């Protein structure tokens, strides 16, 4: 839970700064497929995505391949 709190806090902070400094850029939260399955496919994770309008990049940690873009 602490990791989720920290990641979400950083995302929101960076998003606020980008909105002012570089409004044409889109910020994505990069997370491994394991984290996505363990946290973001659950009800709490879906709530966090929806309430914070997160844009997520899901990747495979071993192959370093992008699996999914969630906008």
ZITATA-V252623 format. One line per field, one symbol per residue. ss: DSSP state (@ for helix, = for strand, . for the rest). phi: phi as a letter, one per 20 degrees, with the letter a starting at -180 (. if undefined). psi: psi as a letter, one per 40 degrees, with the letter a starting at -180 (. if undefined). A space follows every 10 residues. Layout:
ss: ???
phi: ???
psi: ???
This chain:
ss: .@@@@@@@@@ @@@@@@@@@@ @.......== ==@@@@@@@@ ..@@@@@@@@ @@...===== ....====== .
phi: .fffgfffff gfffffffge fbfeededee cffffgffde eegfffffff fdlfdcddce ffelefebdd d
psi: dddddddddd dddddddddd dgeeihhihh iiddddddde eidddddddd defihihhih ddefihdihh .
